[in-house]
Each structure stands twice: as C-alpha cells, then as structure tokens.
Amino acid sequence: MAAASEHPAILVVDDAPSTLEILNRNLTAQGYRVLTAPGAAEAIRIAETTPIDLVITDLRMPRVSGLDLVRHVRENLKDTEVIVITGFPSVEGAVKAVKTGAEEYLAKPFTDEELFSAVRRALEKRKARRAGRSAASSAPPPTPYGIVGKSEPMQRVFKAISKAAAASATVLITGESGTGKELVARAIHYSSPRSSASFVPVNCGGIPEGLLESELFGFVKGAFTGASESRAGFFQTADGGTIFLDEISETSLSMQVKLLRVLQDKTVYMVGSSRGRVVDVRVLASTNKQVPALVKKGLFREDLFFRLNVITIELPPLRERGDDILQLVHHFAAKYSKELGRLTPRFSDEALKVLRDNHAWPGNVRELENIIHRLVVMTEAECIEVPDLPPVMRFSALREPSVNRTLAEVEAEYIRNVLASVGGNKTIAAKILGIDRKTLREKLKAAFEPPLEP
C-alpha cells in the first residue's frame, strides 16, 4: 500500500544510531516523512502498519540481515522501493541485494547529493511504474527517465536511446559536461531487457589511477597491503546488468588494455588472481572529449575506441536546444519548489528571454539546474525578474549581443565574470558553472594563458 501523503514516506534502517540520526535529519530537511528502525525486524513491524514508499537499509545488521529485509519488501510490499547502503566490504552482499530487488546501492561514505539523487530516482521509478499500470496507453512518456526536452536535437536522442535499448552492443555517449550523459545511460538500461538487473555507474575520472583497477575488477585477500579480505569490483556487481564508465577518456593506456580484454573476452581478473571470472555485463561509456583526436595523439587506444563506438549517441549542448531551456527552467523550478514545500515561482518574460537568448550555458543543463535551484531557494517573490538572476547574467543582459565573438570568447568572458562575482573562489565558481575544479582549471589555462611566441 502506497503512502497517501504528497510527502513520500521513507523508512531508514541501520543498527548505527549515528547513521540513523544523520539520514533522518538530512532527508527530513528535503521534505520527506522519515521513519527509522535500528534493525530489520523492527523495520518489518513498522512496514506492516505504516505505508512506506521507500526503504533505505544497511546490509550488515545483527539477527535479521538487510538482505532478508530486501527480500521481505519485494515479496510483500510491491509498491515500495529499496535502496541498499553498504561499506566496501559488503559489495558482494550488495550484488545479492540488487538481484533480490533493491533499486540500487550506495557505497559508504556517500555525499548528501548522491543520497538525494538516489532517493529521487527510486521514487520517480515507483511513480512511473504505478502510472504505467493505470495508464490506458503504452505510449512512451514525454520525458523518459527525467530527460526533459522537445527540441529536434533531443528527439533524435530519444530515438537513439530507443534503438540502443533494444540492442546489446556497447554504446559511447558523447557531449559536453553537464549535458546529461548519465541520464541517457540510465534510460538505455531501464528500457532494455536488463532493466531488472543492476545499473552500476563508475566515474573513471574521480577514482585515483592506482585504485581504479581494484575498484573495477575487485581484489583477492592479500593482493596488497590492507587487502584483509577479498572484494568484488564494479564489473562483478553489474553481472547480468549494465556498467556505465563515465568519462572513460580519463583512463590511462594501461587501464584501457584491461578494459579492452574485458570487452573482448567477457572475463574479469581480480587483482592478485590469475583465475578469470566470466561476467555478463553490457558496457556503456561516456566522454566529454573528442576521442578520435585523442587516438591521433596516442592518448586513447584505437582498438578500444572501435569496441566502444558500436553505437554513438551525441548529446547536444544546451545552447543548441532552443525552447528546451524554458521547459527546463519550469521543470527545475517546480521540482525544487516541491522539495521546499512552496508554490512554484513564475518567471517574467524578460527573465526568460535572458535565460534563453543571452547566455551561452557552458555548463549546460547542470549549470541551469544549479541556477534555478539557487533562485528558488533565495528568491521570496512570486515572480522572478532579471534583477534576481546571477550577476553574470544581469551583466550579459545589458550587453548588445555580438555575432562576431566565438564560443570560446563567450565562455572565457563568462568564466571571468563568474570568478569575479565570487571573489575568485574557484570551488564556488566551479559549482556555479556545473563543472569540477579540474575542468575549471583546464578551461582557465586554455582561456587565459598567453600564446607561445613564434
């Protein structure tokens, strides 16, 4: 039985009181109704009398395990989603939990945004499943898996997702940072025959080179100092499902050789072991760089590129999506207003014009989402006007647009203005731009280093 309230009910289960307290506080602040239980047995008793939309449970708990709780929820609470939270030593258990019926898992420690994103995805999937059962038509939703857009470039993307989902080939998703490459990967997975199995995203650029191999393929006990027990990797976790290698162009040539072997042989070798394990995993990958150019420079293996590039989906930058910008503005405004429990603000025609026409959006959809989120939080008026927009956008609204400036010049000016508006703080500037500090440093180097003397 689903919760009747418009504020979803979340049951958090963990035998660590500190974890219960933190998750309770953070999720309550997001507008959710939160119940807590110190163990699986107590959680089952609560679920028998209280409608629950989502269960977030640890795996390793005394007496009744988290896996037993996942199994109970799947067998008895058909409309309740499950997210497993686990430490690295429990990855094998997480694999079992996902196959038993958990929507996904989060490895401790995880950030607040990772938690909130996982909760939103699980609740959106629950809502879509319930709507699908009651809908008379089987037509696909206009915004599949949270991808908003009606423009012609996005219609091509939706068609490509549909075709890729029906196939089993590897897919390379390309596009600038912030265009939504992971959303597309999730859409492919959850539209495919593998949708009931796990989807495992891996940020290749966010894991240190020395750890990436053991994270991807796992390791056996004694493989290196600190390996006190064997642990499966992301490929084993994704067995039967899909692994998403985000920013694969950030991997080293030596790692590319190992990834190529997995693609060719479907066999994974754990660090410290000479015995391979066959895995049934579909590989999706993404990059924000031009891989053919990297191949020419010797920075990316050509044979791996050919293996990945069976199907290519190129995401358009936001500046080329026309009125999708306005649709996204209203989408994000409604989304964050609902989280805050307030009415969705309107946008004046002048403000919408600035958002659509007077900004290059180098950070793409991620940048737009961050700005709208901030506006919803900080603006109390019922209507958002041009003066409410960030300083850099107000500045651009006063300028006469120039058709003679290159995109690189526009982007460089925007970065300069954002840095000026936050007093040169690169961390804050990167958040506003919707990119990480490494990408910001690269853009600053490209934009502001003087050219070499001939």
C-alpha positions in Angstrom: 0.0 0.0 0.0 1.5 3.3 -1.0 1.6 6.4 1.2 -1.3 8.7 0.7 0.6 11.9 1.6 2.1 14.0 -1.0 5.3 13.8 1.0 6.8 10.4 0.4 7.4 8.2 3.5 11.0 6.8 3.8 12.0 4.1 6.3 15.7 4.2 7.2 17.1 1.0 8.7 20.6 0.8 10.3 22.0 -0.5 13.5 24.3 2.5 13.8 22.4 5.3 15.8 24.7 8.0 14.2 23.8 6.9 10.7 20.1 6.9 11.6 20.3 10.4 13.0 22.2 11.9 10.0 19.9 10.3 7.4 16.8 11.3 9.4 17.9 14.9 9.6 19.0 15.2 6.0 16.0 13.6 4.5 13.6 15.4 6.7 15.2 18.7 5.6 14.3 17.7 2.0 10.6 17.4 2.8 10.3 13.6 3.2 8.5 11.9 6.1 11.2 9.8 7.7 10.8 6.8 10.0 13.8 5.0 11.5 14.4 1.4 12.7 17.6 0.1 14.4 17.2 -3.3 12.7 15.4 -5.3 10.0 12.9 -7.0 12.4 11.7 -3.6 13.7 11.5 -2.3 10.2 9.3 -5.2 9.1 6.9 -4.5 12.1 6.8 -0.8 11.1 6.1 -1.6 7.4 3.2 -3.9 8.4 1.2 -1.0 9.9 2.6 2.1 8.1 2.5 2.8 4.3 6.1 3.1 3.1 7.2 4.5 -0.2 11.0 3.8 0.1 13.2 1.7 2.4 16.8 2.6 2.8 18.6 -0.2 4.6 22.1 -1.2 5.6 23.1 -4.8 4.8 25.2 -5.9 7.7 22.9 -5.9 10.8 22.6 -8.4 13.7 19.9 -11.1 13.7 17.9 -10.3 10.6 20.1 -9.1 7.8 19.4 -6.2 5.4 19.2 -8.8 2.6 16.3 -10.5 4.4 14.6 -7.2 4.7 15.0 -6.5 0.9 13.5 -9.9 0.2 10.6 -9.3 2.6 9.9 -5.9 0.9 9.9 -7.4 -2.6 7.6 -10.2 -1.6 5.1 -8.2 0.5 5.3 -4.5 -0.4 5.0 -4.4 -4.2 4.9 -0.6 -4.4 7.8 0.1 -2.1 11.3 0.7 -3.5 14.5 -0.3 -1.8 18.0 1.4 -1.7 20.8 -0.5 0.0 23.6 1.4 1.7 26.8 -0.5 2.3 30.5 -0.3 3.1 33.1 -1.6 0.6 33.5 -4.9 2.4 29.8 -5.7 1.6 29.9 -5.3 -2.2 29.2 -9.0 -2.7 26.2 -8.6 -0.4 25.1 -5.5 -2.4 25.1 -7.6 -5.6 22.8 -10.1 -4.0 20.6 -7.3 -2.7 20.3 -5.7 -6.1 19.4 -9.0 -7.7 17.0 -9.7 -4.8 15.1 -6.5 -5.6 16.9 -3.4 -4.4 16.6 -0.4 -6.8 20.3 0.4 -6.3 23.0 0.7 -3.7 25.2 3.5 -2.2 28.7 2.7 -1.0 29.6 4.4 2.2 30.7 7.2 2.6 28.4 8.9 0.2 27.6 12.6 -0.3 24.2 14.2 0.5 23.7 14.8 -3.2 24.4 11.2 -4.1 21.8 10.2 -1.4 19.2 12.7 -2.6 19.7 11.7 -6.3 19.3 8.0 -5.5 16.1 8.7 -3.5 14.7 10.9 -6.3 15.4 8.2 -8.9 13.8 5.4 -6.8 10.7 7.5 -6.1 10.4 8.5 -9.7 10.7 4.9 -10.8 7.9 3.9 -8.3 5.7 6.7 -9.6 6.3 5.8 -13.2 5.6 2.1 -12.5 2.3 2.9 -10.8 1.3 5.3 -13.6 2.2 2.6 -16.1 -0.2 0.2 -14.5 -3.1 2.6 -14.6 -2.4 4.1 -18.0 -4.6 3.0 -20.8 -1.9 3.8 -23.4 1.5 2.2 -23.7 3.0 5.3 -25.4 6.4 6.3 -24.0 6.5 9.2 -21.6 7.4 12.7 -23.0 10.3 13.0 -20.6 11.8 9.5 -20.2 13.7 8.9 -17.0 13.9 12.6 -16.3 15.3 13.8 -19.6 13.4 17.0 -20.4 13.2 18.3 -24.0 11.1 18.6 -27.1 13.6 20.1 -29.5 14.6 18.4 -32.7 18.1 17.5 -31.4 16.6 15.8 -28.3 14.0 13.9 -30.4 17.0 12.4 -32.2 18.5 11.5 -28.9 15.2 9.8 -27.8 15.1 7.8 -31.0 18.7 6.7 -30.5 18.0 5.7 -26.9 15.1 3.5 -28.1 17.3 1.8 -30.7 20.2 1.3 -28.3 18.0 -0.2 -25.6 16.8 -2.8 -28.0 20.3 -3.9 -28.9 23.1 -5.4 -26.8 26.0 -3.6 -28.3 28.3 -1.2 -26.4 27.3 2.5 -26.6 29.5 5.6 -26.5 27.7 8.6 -25.2 29.4 11.9 -26.1 28.7 15.5 -25.2 29.9 18.5 -23.2 30.0 18.3 -19.4 26.6 18.8 -17.9 24.5 17.6 -20.9 23.1 14.6 -19.2 25.1 11.6 -20.3 24.4 9.5 -17.2 20.6 10.2 -17.7 20.9 8.8 -21.2 22.8 5.7 -19.9 20.1 5.1 -17.3 17.4 5.5 -19.9 19.1 2.9 -22.1 19.5 0.4 -19.2 16.0 0.8 -17.8 14.4 0.5 -21.3 16.4 -2.7 -22.1 15.9 -6.3 -21.3 18.4 -5.9 -18.5 16.2 -3.4 -16.6 15.5 -5.7 -13.7 19.3 -6.1 -13.1 21.7 -3.6 -11.6 22.9 -0.4 -13.2 26.4 0.5 -11.9 27.8 3.9 -12.7 31.5 4.4 -12.4 33.2 7.9 -12.5 36.5 6.9 -14.1 37.9 10.4 -13.7 37.0 10.5 -10.0 38.9 7.4 -8.9 42.7 7.6 -8.5 44.6 5.7 -11.1 46.2 3.4 -8.5 42.8 2.3 -7.2 40.8 2.1 -10.4 41.7 -1.5 -11.3 40.8 -2.9 -7.9 37.5 -0.9 -7.9 36.6 -2.1 -11.4 37.7 -5.7 -11.1 37.9 -6.4 -7.4 40.8 -8.0 -5.5 41.6 -11.1 -3.6 42.7 -11.3 0.0 46.4 -10.5 0.4 46.7 -8.9 -3.1 48.2 -5.8 -1.5 48.7 -4.2 1.9 45.4 -3.7 3.5 43.5 -6.3 1.5 42.4 -8.2 4.5 39.6 -10.0 2.6 38.5 -10.5 -1.0 36.2 -7.9 -2.5 34.3 -8.0 -5.8 34.5 -5.0 -8.1 32.0 -3.0 -10.1 32.0 -5.4 -13.1 31.0 -8.3 -10.8 28.4 -6.0 -9.2 27.0 -5.3 -12.7 26.8 -9.0 -13.7 23.6 -9.5 -15.6 23.1 -5.8 -15.9 24.9 -2.7 -17.1 28.0 -0.9 -16.2 28.4 2.8 -17.1 32.0 4.0 -17.5 31.6 7.8 -17.2 34.5 9.9 -18.7 36.3 6.8 -19.9 38.7 9.1 -21.8 40.3 9.9 -18.4 41.7 6.3 -18.0 45.3 5.5 -18.7 46.6 3.5 -21.6 47.4 0.5 -19.3 43.8 0.5 -17.9 42.5 0.8 -21.5 44.2 -2.5 -22.3 42.5 -4.2 -19.4 39.1 -2.8 -20.3 39.6 -4.0 -23.9 40.3 -7.5 -22.6 37.0 -7.5 -20.7 35.1 -6.3 -23.7 36.7 -9.0 -25.9 36.6 -12.0 -23.5 33.8 -11.1 -21.1 36.3 -12.2 -18.4 37.4 -10.3 -15.3 40.6 -10.9 -13.4 40.6 -9.7 -9.8 43.8 -8.0 -8.7 46.1 -10.7 -7.2 44.4 -13.6 -9.0 45.3 -15.5 -12.2 41.8 -17.0 -12.5 39.3 -15.2 -14.6 35.6 -14.9 -14.0 33.1 -14.6 -16.9 30.7 -11.8 -16.5 27.5 -10.9 -18.4 27.8 -7.1 -18.5 26.7 -4.6 -21.0 29.1 -1.7 -21.2 28.0 1.9 -21.8 30.7 4.6 -21.8 30.8 8.4 -22.0 33.2 11.2 -22.6 33.2 14.9 -23.0 36.2 14.9 -25.3 36.8 14.1 -29.0 38.1 10.6 -28.8 39.3 10.4 -32.4 41.6 13.4 -31.7 42.9 11.6 -28.6 43.6 8.5 -30.7 45.7 10.5 -33.1 47.7 11.9 -30.2 48.3 8.4 -28.8 46.2 9.1 -25.7 43.5 6.6 -26.3 43.7 3.2 -27.8 42.2 2.9 -31.3 41.1 -0.7 -30.8 39.2 0.2 -27.6 37.6 3.1 -29.3 36.3 0.8 -32.1 35.0 -1.6 -29.4 33.1 1.1 -27.6 31.9 3.0 -30.7 29.5 0.4 -32.0 26.6 2.8 -31.2 27.2 6.5 -30.7 24.8 8.9 -29.1 25.9 12.6 -29.2 24.1 14.9 -26.8 23.6 18.5 -28.0 24.8 21.4 -25.8 22.0 23.4 -24.2 22.7 26.4 -26.3 21.5 24.5 -29.3 18.3 23.3 -27.8 16.1 26.4 -28.2 12.9 26.4 -26.1 14.1 23.3 -24.2 15.8 25.9 -22.0 12.4 27.4 -21.0 11.0 23.9 -20.4 13.9 23.0 -18.2 13.5 26.3 -16.3 9.9 25.5 -15.4 10.8 21.8 -14.7 13.6 22.6 -12.2 11.6 25.4 -10.6 8.7 23.1 -10.0 11.0 20.3 -8.8 12.8 22.4 -6.1 9.7 24.3 -5.1 8.0 21.0 -4.3 11.0 19.9 -2.2 10.8 23.2 -0.2 7.0 22.9 0.1 6.3 26.2 -1.6 4.5 27.5 -4.6 6.4 27.4 -7.9 7.5 31.0 -8.8 6.8 32.5 -12.1 9.4 34.0 -14.4 8.9 37.3 -16.1 9.2 37.4 -19.9 12.3 39.5 -19.7 14.0 37.0 -17.3 13.1 34.1 -19.6 14.5 35.9 -22.6 17.8 36.4 -20.7 17.9 32.7 -19.8 17.1 31.6 -23.3 19.0 34.1 -25.5 21.6 36.0 -23.6 23.7 33.2 -22.1 25.9 30.5 -23.7 25.4 27.9 -20.9 28.9 26.5 -20.9 27.9 24.3 -18.0 24.8 23.1 -19.9 21.8 21.5 -18.1 23.7 21.1 -14.9 24.6 24.8 -14.8 20.9 25.7 -15.5 19.7 23.4 -12.8 22.1 24.8 -10.2 21.0 28.4 -11.0 17.3 27.6 -10.9 17.7 25.7 -7.6 19.5 28.7 -6.1 16.8 31.1 -7.4 14.0 29.0 -5.9 15.8 28.9 -2.5 16.9 32.6 -2.4 14.0 34.4 -4.1 10.9 35.0 -2.0 8.9 36.9 -4.6 6.2 35.2 -6.6 7.8 36.3 -9.9 11.5 36.1 -10.7 12.7 39.1 -12.6 16.0 39.9 -14.3 17.5 41.6 -11.2 17.0 38.3 -9.4 19.3 36.5 -11.8 23.0 35.9 -11.0 25.2 39.0 -11.6 26.9 37.5 -14.6 23.6 37.0 -16.3 22.4 40.5 -15.4 25.7 41.8 -17.0 25.1 39.8 -20.2 21.5 41.1 -20.4 22.9 44.7 -20.6 25.3 43.9 -23.4 24.5 44.1 -27.1 24.9 40.5 -28.4 27.8 40.1 -30.7 27.6 37.7 -33.6 31.3 38.1 -34.2 32.5 36.6 -31.0 33.5 32.9 -30.9 32.0 30.5 -28.4 35.4 30.2 -26.8 35.4 34.0 -26.3 31.9 34.0 -24.8 32.8 31.1 -22.5 36.0 32.8 -21.4 34.1 36.0 -20.6 31.5 34.1 -18.6 34.1 32.3 -16.6 35.9 35.6 -15.8 32.6 37.2 -14.7 31.6 34.2 -12.5 35.0 34.3 -10.8 34.7 38.0 -10.2 31.2 37.6 -8.7 32.5 35.1 -6.1 35.7 36.9 -5.3 38.0 34.5 -7.2 36.9 31.4 -5.3 37.4 28.6 -7.8 35.4 26.0 -5.8 32.3 28.1 -5.7 32.8 29.2 -9.3 33.0 25.5 -10.4 29.7 24.7 -8.7 28.0 27.7 -10.4 29.4 26.6 -13.7 28.3 23.0 -13.1 31.8 21.6 -13.6 34.5 20.2 -11.4 37.6 22.1 -10.3 39.8 20.1 -12.7 37.7 21.1 -15.7 37.7 24.7 -14.5 41.5 24.7 -14.2 41.7 23.3 -17.8 39.3 26.0 -19.1 41.2 28.7 -17.3 44.5 27.5 -18.7 43.1 27.4 -22.2 41.4 30.8 -22.0 43.9 32.9 -20.2 47.4 31.6 -20.8 49.2 33.8 -23.2 50.0 32.2 -26.6 53.5 31.0 -27.2 55.8 33.3 -29.1 56.5 32.2 -32.6 
